Amino acid sequence: MSIALEPSSPADIEASLDQLTRGAIQLESMSVGQRIGLVEQCIETVGSVARQWVEAACDAKQIPKDSPARTEEVTGGPLGTIRFLQLIAQTFRDIDQYGSPKLPAKISRRAGQCRVPVFPTPILYDSLLFRPMTVETWLDPDVQADAVCCASTARLVDANRKSQIVAVLGAGNVSSIPATDALTKIFIERDVVALKMNPVNEYLGPIFERGLAPLLDSGLLRLTYGGIDTGKHLIESDRTGSVHITGSIHSHDNIVWGTGDDRERRRAENRPVLEKEITSELGNVSPWAIVPGRYTDAELRSQAETIATSIVNNVSFNCIATKVILTCRDWPQREQFHQILDALLDSIPKRYAYYPGAAERYSKFSGRQVNDPERLPWTLRRDVKPDETPHVLQEESFTPVCVEWVLEADSESDFLRKAVDAMNDRIWGTLAASLTMTDTFQRTHAEAVDEALRELRYGTIGVNQWPALSFALMSPPWGGHPSSNLQDAKSGIDFVHNTYLLDRPEKSVLRAPLRVKPKPIWNSTHRHPERVTWNLFDLYRSPSFFKLPKLAISSFTG
């Protein structure tokens, strides 16, 4: 079991800020070539601690040695982190050689905005490994096709720009989040980072310190430990220029508006107690709408497996765990879908509920008594009435409960319109949403589908796939839709990752077929995902065409 670390003392925090102040000066003078060298060093050091990283997380989350769930700690930990490093290294090489990042495909402009392909990337053999999945990032309409990354690139290489200290308040659920949040700030925004580890996963701190040692040695990163007092010290220090938090909307609003009696008056008057910039990723009540249509049995099962995965992954302690499934009352296959999904959830073993407060939240959102607070059952509540239980749509539960909201609709296109309105106006959050649609519907209603994608106010939209993949791919920007603001931050403000340095992203659209072959490693019904995932990690750590046959052979064992 993991051992709690001693909280950082005020003197320790001040010493870290001293070192970061000196590191900021060093970062300002770093050439692009020097930054490439630093990234390449981090690839080696992350690779050297990857196994220990995963073992520590599996130990803390009580994941058995033979469990397929172990692969979640690879994909959501060192795999995503090393992928980010490889992609940003290539971006720096492009800037060094061409003056800006080289995009993987041609930009299109439709409905008044640029749509930029960001996946598959031309490195790491994406086209072979993930075919035919794609991701496009849609930009603010004011961004022109000849300048999709000009402003971001200019900031990155501006010799006159001063680097600042960013207090990054790390997430406690997915280990790559604090790592890649810090890496985004250092390599993409060119700032230095005081990373406060979350008490839930602070056991990873010493591993991060070794895995990211080149950044600590250069004075660009320092880790701190503890609870509210440590975070308060960093946030209130006059030496930190900004704050980034991945956490709950409640934590964000406490930081921005305070906890005093004048909190709501301050919000109404837009007078925050925080007098510095804050960026954030704040969770979501993640919806998945299934457009009625005729699906083959194999297609329906594949989509049910993907949705089941999105519910059980990481014990549902994900901001993008599916929490609301929208279906049509008159969909003939609705009962068949439920039978498949129920059987899948029943077949997946219950997991240790490691995140604090999960049992209490389970009772609130399931309406059931908890028999074993450490092993909560996967629970799907069918046909809920939102007016009777509004909290299931308006509050992030962070517990393994999902609900079905049944809509009345006259046709497939009518359902799509009503689902978009429901997701935008009735369900809390702007981070990510999913749509399942038949190939026939997408072909015959192409304009209606495009209009729906344009209207959805989410930072990532998955078509026939869980948006978590877009997070793990690292090249797409990740964050809430930019319709939020400080007074109503919803799922957060600004984006992380974004390794192509795109200016003013609005949303990313992930597209996948109804069935993916071979079975994806993130699928909870995969039989041997960890072996495949480590082979993929080895490829990412040191890319080579000759590693592909081994990866291909292992991938067909699912």
C-alpha positions in Angstrom: 0.0 0.0 0.0 1.1 3.6 -0.7 2.4 5.7 2.2 1.3 9.3 2.7 4.1 11.8 2.2 5.0 14.6 4.6 3.3 17.9 3.6 5.6 20.5 2.3 6.4 23.1 4.9 6.1 26.9 4.2 9.9 27.0 4.1 10.0 24.1 1.6 7.5 25.9 -0.6 9.4 29.1 -0.5 12.6 27.3 -1.4 10.8 25.8 -4.4 9.6 29.2 -5.5 13.2 30.5 -5.2 14.4 27.8 -7.5 11.5 28.3 -10.0 12.2 32.0 -10.1 15.8 31.3 -11.2 14.4 28.6 -13.6 12.1 31.1 -15.3 15.1 33.2 -16.2 16.8 30.2 -17.7 13.7 29.1 -19.6 13.4 32.6 -21.2 16.8 32.2 -22.8 16.4 28.6 -23.9 16.7 28.0 -27.6 14.3 25.7 -29.5 17.2 23.3 -29.9 17.8 23.3 -26.1 14.2 22.6 -25.5 14.3 19.7 -27.9 17.2 18.2 -25.9 15.3 18.7 -22.7 12.2 16.8 -24.1 14.4 14.0 -25.4 15.9 13.6 -21.9 12.4 13.5 -20.4 11.5 10.7 -22.9 14.4 8.6 -21.5 13.7 9.3 -17.8 9.9 8.7 -18.1 10.7 5.5 -19.9 13.0 4.4 -17.0 10.3 4.8 -14.3 7.3 3.7 -16.3 7.0 0.2 -14.8 7.4 1.5 -11.3 4.8 4.2 -12.0 2.3 1.6 -13.1 3.0 -0.8 -10.2 2.6 2.1 -7.7 -0.8 3.1 -9.1 -2.1 -0.5 -9.3 -1.0 -1.1 -5.7 -2.7 2.1 -4.5 -5.9 1.3 -6.4 -5.8 -2.4 -5.4 -5.8 -3.7 -9.0 -4.9 -7.4 -9.0 -1.8 -8.6 -10.9 -3.9 -10.6 -13.4 -6.5 -7.9 -14.0 -7.0 -6.4 -17.5 -7.7 -3.1 -15.6 -4.0 -2.7 -15.1 -3.7 -1.4 -18.6 -5.7 1.7 -17.6 -2.7 2.7 -15.4 -0.4 2.3 -18.4 -2.6 4.2 -21.0 -3.6 6.8 -18.4 -0.1 7.2 -17.1 3.3 6.8 -18.8 1.9 5.9 -22.2 0.0 9.2 -22.6 2.9 11.2 -21.1 5.6 9.8 -23.4 3.3 10.3 -26.4 2.9 14.0 -25.5 6.7 14.3 -25.2 7.3 12.7 -28.6 4.7 14.9 -30.3 6.0 18.1 -28.7 9.5 17.2 -29.6 8.5 16.9 -33.3 6.7 20.2 -33.1 9.9 21.9 -31.8 11.8 20.2 -34.6 9.3 21.6 -37.1 9.6 25.1 -35.6 13.4 24.9 -35.7 13.4 23.8 -39.4 10.3 25.5 -40.9 9.3 28.2 -38.4 6.0 26.5 -37.4 4.5 23.1 -36.7 3.8 20.9 -39.8 0.1 19.8 -39.7 -0.7 16.2 -40.6 -3.1 17.0 -43.4 -4.8 19.8 -45.3 -6.9 22.4 -43.4 -10.5 22.7 -44.6 -12.9 25.6 -44.0 -16.6 24.9 -43.6 -19.5 26.9 -42.1 -17.2 29.8 -41.5 -14.5 28.1 -39.4 -11.2 26.2 -40.0 -11.2 22.5 -39.3 -7.7 21.2 -38.7 -6.7 17.5 -38.9 -4.7 16.7 -35.7 -4.9 12.9 -35.8 -3.5 10.6 -37.1 -0.2 12.3 -36.8 2.6 11.5 -39.2 4.8 10.1 -36.5 4.3 7.1 -34.1 2.7 5.1 -36.9 -0.8 6.4 -36.1 -2.2 5.7 -39.5 -1.3 2.0 -39.2 -2.3 1.5 -35.5 -5.5 3.5 -35.3 -6.9 3.4 -38.8 -9.6 4.6 -39.7 -10.1 6.9 -36.6 -9.6 10.6 -37.1 -9.7 13.8 -35.1 -10.3 17.3 -36.4 -10.0 20.5 -34.3 -12.4 23.3 -35.1 -11.1 26.8 -34.4 -12.7 30.1 -33.6 -14.2 31.6 -36.8 -11.8 34.5 -36.6 -8.8 32.3 -37.1 -7.8 32.1 -40.8 -6.4 29.1 -42.6 -3.0 30.7 -43.2 -2.6 31.5 -39.5 -4.0 28.5 -37.5 -0.9 28.4 -35.1 0.8 31.7 -35.8 0.0 33.4 -32.5 0.8 30.4 -30.3 4.1 29.7 -32.1 5.1 33.4 -31.9 4.5 33.4 -28.1 6.6 30.2 -27.8 9.6 31.7 -29.5 9.2 35.4 -28.4 12.6 36.3 -26.9 11.0 39.2 -25.0 8.2 37.2 -23.3 8.8 36.7 -19.6 8.2 33.3 -18.1 6.1 33.1 -14.9 5.5 30.5 -12.2 2.3 28.6 -12.6 0.8 26.8 -9.6 -0.6 23.6 -11.0 -3.1 21.9 -8.7 -2.9 18.2 -9.8 -5.7 15.8 -10.4 -5.9 12.7 -8.1 -7.6 10.2 -10.5 -5.6 9.8 -13.7 -1.8 10.0 -13.3 -1.0 11.5 -16.7 -3.1 14.6 -15.9 -0.8 16.3 -13.5 2.2 15.2 -15.6 0.9 16.5 -18.9 -0.7 19.6 -17.3 2.8 20.5 -16.1 4.4 19.6 -19.4 1.8 21.8 -21.3 2.7 24.8 -19.2 6.4 24.3 -19.5 6.8 23.4 -23.1 3.8 24.9 -24.8 3.2 28.0 -22.7 6.9 28.4 -21.7 6.3 28.9 -18.0 7.8 27.1 -15.0 5.6 25.0 -12.7 5.0 24.5 -9.0 3.1 21.2 -9.2 1.0 20.5 -6.1 0.3 16.7 -6.0 -3.2 15.7 -5.0 -3.3 13.8 -1.7 -5.1 10.9 -3.5 -2.1 10.1 -5.7 0.8 11.9 -4.1 2.5 8.5 -3.8 3.5 9.1 -7.4 5.4 12.3 -6.5 8.8 10.7 -5.9 8.4 8.7 -9.2 7.5 11.9 -11.1 10.6 13.6 -9.6 12.8 10.9 -11.1 10.8 10.6 -14.4 10.9 14.4 -14.9 14.3 14.9 -13.4 15.6 16.9 -16.4 13.0 19.5 -15.6 13.8 19.6 -11.9 17.5 19.8 -12.6 16.9 22.8 -14.9 14.7 24.6 -12.3 11.6 24.4 -14.5 9.5 22.2 -12.2 9.1 21.6 -8.5 6.7 19.3 -6.7 4.9 20.1 -3.4 2.7 18.0 -1.2 -0.1 18.5 1.3 -3.7 19.6 1.4 -5.5 22.9 1.3 -2.8 24.9 3.2 -0.2 24.0 0.6 -2.4 24.9 -2.3 -3.4 28.2 -0.5 0.3 29.1 -0.1 1.0 28.6 -3.8 -2.1 30.4 -5.0 -1.7 33.4 -2.7 2.1 33.8 -3.2 3.0 37.0 -5.0 5.6 35.0 -6.9 3.1 32.8 -8.8 1.7 34.5 -11.8 -1.2 32.2 -12.6 -3.0 29.0 -11.4 -4.2 25.9 -13.2 -6.5 23.4 -11.6 -7.9 20.1 -12.6 -10.6 19.3 -10.1 -14.2 20.1 -9.2 -16.2 23.3 -10.0 -16.6 23.7 -6.3 -12.8 23.9 -5.7 -12.4 26.3 -8.6 -15.1 28.6 -7.3 -13.7 28.6 -3.8 -10.4 29.7 -5.2 -11.9 32.4 -7.5 -14.7 33.8 -5.4 -13.7 32.8 -1.9 -15.7 31.0 0.8 -17.0 34.1 2.7 -20.6 35.4 3.0 -19.9 37.9 0.2 -19.0 35.1 -2.3 -22.2 35.3 -4.5 -22.2 39.1 -4.4 -18.6 39.0 -5.6 -19.6 36.6 -8.4 -22.5 38.8 -9.5 -20.3 41.9 -9.5 -17.4 40.0 -11.2 -15.0 40.8 -8.3 -12.9 37.7 -7.8 -10.7 37.3 -4.7 -8.1 35.7 -7.0 -6.2 38.5 -8.6 -4.4 36.4 -11.2 -5.2 34.3 -14.2 -6.7 30.8 -13.7 -7.1 28.0 -16.2 -9.0 24.9 -15.4 -10.5 21.5 -16.3 -13.5 20.9 -14.0 -15.3 17.8 -14.9 -18.5 17.0 -16.7 -21.8 15.1 -16.5 -20.8 13.2 -19.7 -23.7 12.3 -22.1 -23.8 9.7 -24.8 -26.7 9.9 -27.3 -27.6 6.9 -29.4 -29.4 8.0 -32.5 -32.1 5.4 -33.3 -31.5 3.3 -36.4 -31.0 -0.2 -37.5 -27.7 -1.5 -36.1 -26.3 -5.0 -36.8 -25.9 -7.2 -33.8 -22.1 -6.8 -34.0 -22.4 -3.0 -34.3 -24.7 -2.8 -31.3 -22.5 -5.0 -29.2 -19.4 -3.0 -30.1 -21.0 0.3 -29.1 -22.3 -1.3 -25.9 -18.8 -2.5 -25.1 -17.4 1.0 -25.7 -20.1 2.6 -23.5 -19.5 0.0 -20.8 -15.8 0.8 -20.9 -16.6 4.5 -20.5 -18.6 3.6 -17.3 -16.2 1.2 -15.6 -12.8 2.6 -16.6 -10.9 3.8 -13.5 -14.0 2.8 -11.4 -15.9 5.6 -13.1 -13.7 8.2 -11.3 -13.2 10.1 -14.6 -14.6 13.5 -15.6 -15.5 11.8 -18.9 -17.1 8.7 -17.5 -20.5 8.3 -19.3 -23.2 9.4 -16.8 -26.2 10.0 -19.0 -27.2 7.7 -22.0 -29.9 9.4 -24.2 -32.1 7.0 -26.1 -35.3 7.2 -28.1 -38.5 5.8 -26.7 -39.5 4.2 -30.0 -36.1 2.8 -30.9 -36.9 -0.9 -31.7 -33.4 -2.0 -30.5 -33.5 -0.2 -27.2 -34.3 -3.3 -25.2 -31.6 -5.3 -27.1 -29.1 -2.6 -26.3 -29.9 -2.7 -22.6 -29.7 -6.5 -22.5 -26.2 -6.4 -24.0 -25.1 -3.5 -21.8 -26.5 -5.1 -18.6 -24.7 -8.4 -19.4 -21.4 -6.6 -20.0 -21.6 -4.7 -16.7 -22.5 -7.8 -14.8 -19.5 -9.6 -16.3 -17.0 -7.0 -15.3 -15.7 -7.4 -11.7 -16.3 -4.7 -9.2 -13.3 -2.6 -8.3 -11.9 -1.0 -5.2 -13.5 2.4 -4.8 -10.3 4.3 -4.0 -11.6 7.9 -4.4 -12.8 9.5 -1.2 -16.6 9.9 -0.7 -17.5 7.5 -3.5 -19.9 5.4 -1.3 -21.8 8.5 -0.2 -22.1 9.8 -3.7 -23.2 6.3 -4.9 -26.1 6.3 -2.4 -27.2 9.8 -3.6 -27.1 9.1 -7.3 -28.2 5.5 -7.3 -30.9 5.8 -4.7 -29.7 2.6 -3.1 -28.1 1.5 0.1 -24.4 0.7 0.0 -23.6 -2.9 1.1 -19.9 -2.8 0.6 -18.5 0.8 0.4 -15.2 -0.5 -1.0 -16.7 -2.4 -3.9 -19.5 -0.5 -5.5 -21.6 -2.1 -8.2 -21.8 -0.8 -11.8 -25.3 0.7 -11.8 -27.4 1.8 -14.7 -30.7 3.5 -13.8 -33.2 3.2 -16.7 -35.6 5.8 -17.9 -35.1 8.3 -15.1 -37.3 11.4 -14.9 -35.0 14.4 -14.9 -37.6 16.7 -13.3 -37.8 14.3 -10.4 -34.1 13.8 -10.0 -32.4 16.9 -11.5 -29.1 16.2 -9.7 -28.3 13.3 -12.0 -28.0 15.7 -14.9 -26.7 18.8 -13.0 -24.0 17.3 -10.7 -20.9 15.3 -11.5 -21.3 12.1 -9.4 -17.7 10.6 -9.6 -19.1 7.2 -8.7 -20.1 4.2 -10.8 -23.7 5.3 -11.5 -25.1 6.0 -15.0 -28.6 6.9 -15.9 -30.7 6.6 -19.1 -32.8 9.5 -20.2 -35.4 8.5 -22.8 -36.5 11.1 -25.3 -39.7 11.2 -27.3 -38.9 11.7 -31.0 -40.7 11.3 -34.3 -37.6 10.3 -36.4 -33.9 9.9 -36.3 -33.2 13.5 -37.2 -35.8 14.7 -34.7 -34.1 12.7 -32.0 -30.7 14.2 -32.9 -32.1 17.7 -32.7 -33.7 17.0 -29.3 -30.5 15.3 -28.0 -28.4 18.2 -28.9 -30.8 20.6 -27.1 -30.9 18.3 -24.1 -27.1 18.0 -23.9 -26.5 21.7 -24.3 -29.3 23.0 -22.1 -30.2 20.4 -19.5 -27.0 18.5 -18.7 -24.1 20.2 -16.8 -20.7 20.5 -18.4 -19.0 21.4 -21.6 -16.0 19.0 -21.6 -17.1 16.0 -23.8 -20.1 14.3 -25.3 -20.6 11.3 -27.6 -23.0 10.3 -30.4 -23.6 6.9 -31.8 -25.0 6.9 -35.4 -25.4 4.4 -38.1 -23.3 4.8 -41.3 -26.6 5.2 -43.3 -27.8 8.0 -41.1 -24.5 9.9 -41.3 -24.5 9.5 -45.1 -28.2 10.5 -45.7 -28.3 13.2 -43.1 -24.8 14.6 -43.5 -25.8 18.3 -43.2 -27.9 17.6 -40.1 -25.0 15.7 -38.5 -22.6 18.5 -39.3 -25.1 21.1 -37.8 -25.4 19.0 -34.7 -21.6 18.9 -34.3 -21.4 22.6 -34.8 -24.1 23.3 -32.2 -22.9 21.1 -29.5 -21.1 23.2 -26.8 -18.5 20.6 -25.8 -14.7 20.8 -26.1 -14.6 17.2 -27.5 -17.3 15.2 -29.3 -16.9 11.5 -30.0 -18.7 10.0 -32.9 -19.1 6.3 -32.3 -16.2 6.5 -29.8 -15.4 7.5 -26.2 -13.9 11.0 -26.1 -11.3 9.8 -23.6 -9.3 8.6 -26.6 -8.9 12.2 -27.7 -7.4 13.0 -24.3 -4.9 10.2 -24.6 -3.9 11.1 -28.1 -2.4 14.4 -26.9 -2.3 16.1 -30.3 -6.0 17.4 -29.9 -6.5 20.3 -27.5 -8.3 19.1 -24.3 -10.6 21.2 -22.3 -14.1 22.7 -21.9 -15.9 24.5 -24.7 -14.8 28.2 -24.8 -18.4 29.4 -24.1 -17.6 29.3 -20.4 -16.3 32.3 -18.3 -15.0 32.9 -14.9 -18.5 33.5 -13.4 -19.8 30.3 -14.9 -16.7 28.2 -15.6 -18.7 25.0 -16.4 -16.1 22.3 -17.4 -13.2 24.8 -17.3 -11.3 27.6 -19.1 -8.7 27.1 -21.8 -7.1 23.9 -23.2 -4.1 21.6 -22.5 -2.1 19.2 -24.7 -2.6 20.8 -28.2 0.8 19.8 -29.5 0.2 21.5 -32.8 -0.1 24.9 -31.0 -3.5 25.7 -32.6 -4.9 29.1 -31.9 -8.2 29.5 -30.2 -9.6 25.9 -30.5 -13.3 25.6 -30.1 -13.8 21.8 -30.1 -12.3 18.6 -31.4 -14.4 16.0 -33.3 -13.2 12.3 -32.9 -14.7 10.0 -35.5 -14.6 6.2 -35.5 -16.5 3.4 -37.1 -19.2 1.5 -35.2 -16.8 -1.4 -34.9 -13.0 -1.2 -34.4 -10.8 -4.1 -35.3 -8.8 -5.5 -33.6 -10.4 -4.8 -30.2 -9.0 -1.6 -28.7 -6.7 -1.9 -25.7 -8.9 0.5 -23.8 -11.9 -1.8 -24.1 -12.8 -3.3 -20.8 -13.6 -6.7 -22.4 -10.1 -7.0 -24.0 -8.5 -10.2 -22.6 -4.8 -9.3 -22.7 -4.6 -5.5 -23.0 -1.6 -4.9 -20.7 0.8 -6.9 -22.9 -0.3 -5.0 -26.0 -0.1 -1.7 -24.2 3.5 -2.2 -23.0 4.4 -3.1 -26.6 2.8 0.2 -27.7 4.8 2.0 -24.9 8.0 0.5 -26.2 7.2 1.7 -29.7 6.5 5.2 -28.4 9.6 5.3 -26.2 11.8 4.4 -29.2 9.9 4.4 -32.5 10.9 1.8 -35.0 9.1 0.2 -37.9 10.6 -3.2 -36.8 8.6 -3.1 -33.6 5.3 -3.1 -35.5 5.0 -6.9 -36.1 5.3 -7.7 -32.4 2.7 -5.1 -31.6 0.4 -6.3 -34.4 0.6 -10.0 -33.3 -0.2 -9.1 -29.7 -3.0 -6.8 -30.6 -5.0 -9.7 -32.1 -5.2 -11.5 -28.8 -8.1 -9.4 -27.4 
